[in-house]
Amino acid sequence: MSPFLDSIEARLGKSKWLVGDQICMIDFWVGAMYADKYANKDHPYKGLMDKVIAAHPNFKRYGDDFV
């Protein structure tokens, strides 16, 4: 998962959503991943997910905006 987040981190530093400032279809797929894996306090690997998200502050902002 981290290589994918690494690949979108810089892009999310330049725009609100993945393709610009308007939400689009891909944002729902990636946003759902954030909600299911990173924002879910009951996820079985919550500790690991917290470490991954800490290394990707732009993705965290994006996910928080989505949820």
Protein Blocks (a to p, Z undefined) as FASTA:
>chain_A
ZZmmmmmmmmmmmpmblnlmbdcfklmmmmmmmmmmmmmmkbfklmmmmmmmmmmmmlmm
mmmmmZZ
